[in-house]
């Protein structure tokens, strides 16, 4: 199969090959998740407690999803970094 080269005149092929991959942006995504986890108590202090049950459910759900995302990305980043070093 003939693969186009990196220096292909086709701009779509160049854009695809030069675009960031998921592996390259996962550290930034993990940092964003941990940043949200750290900002939630500050926002809770500034905004006060939830007024209705719906607000409380949304706040807890977003916080839980953010923690799960941060932990999942931490595990993913740790495992992919271990694969590159040859450690067991």
HUGIWO-V874805 format. One record per residue. N is the residue number from 1. D_FIRST is the distance of its C-alpha to the first C-alpha in Angstrom with 2 decimals. Layout:
# HUGIWO-V874805
n: [N & N]
d_first: [D_FIRST & D_FIRST]
This chain:
# HUGIWO-V874805
n: [1 & 2 & 3 & 4 & 5 & 6 & 7 & 8 & 9 & 10 & 11 & 12 & 13 & 14 & 15 & 16 & 17 & 18 & 19 & 20 & 21 & 22 & 23 & 24 & 25 & 26 & 27 & 28 & 29 & 30 & 31 & 32 & 33 & 34 & 35 & 36 & 37 & 38 & 39 & 40 & 41 & 42 & 43 & 44 & 45 & 46 & 47 & 48 & 49 & 50 & 51 & 52 & 53 & 54 & 55 & 56 & 57 & 58 & 59 & 60 & 61 & 62 & 63 & 64 & 65 & 66 & 67 & 68 & 69 & 70 & 71 & 72 & 73 & 74 & 75 & 76 & 77 & 78 & 79 & 80 & 81 & 82 & 83 & 84 & 85 & 86 & 87 & 88]
d_first: [0.00 & 3.78 & 6.27 & 9.75 & 12.39 & 15.59 & 17.56 & 15.81 & 18.57 & 17.57 & 20.22 & 18.68 & 15.63 & 18.24 & 20.56 & 18.16 & 17.20 & 20.90 & 22.49 & 24.36 & 22.97 & 25.28 & 25.82 & 27.17 & 29.64 & 31.04 & 33.81 & 35.00 & 34.99 & 36.95 & 39.39 & 39.95 & 40.73 & 43.20 & 44.73 & 45.43 & 46.91 & 49.23 & 50.25 & 51.22 & 54.61 & 55.42 & 54.64 & 56.71 & 59.57 & 59.39 & 58.89 & 61.03 & 60.46 & 58.92 & 61.44 & 60.18 & 58.44 & 55.39 & 55.04 & 55.42 & 52.74 & 50.26 & 51.12 & 50.76 & 47.51 & 45.88 & 47.22 & 45.98 & 42.47 & 42.38 & 43.54 & 41.00 & 38.20 & 39.47 & 39.79 & 36.40 & 34.71 & 36.87 & 35.71 & 32.03 & 32.39 & 34.37 & 31.87 & 28.84 & 30.99 & 31.96 & 28.40 & 27.77 & 31.01 & 30.69 & 34.00 & 34.60]
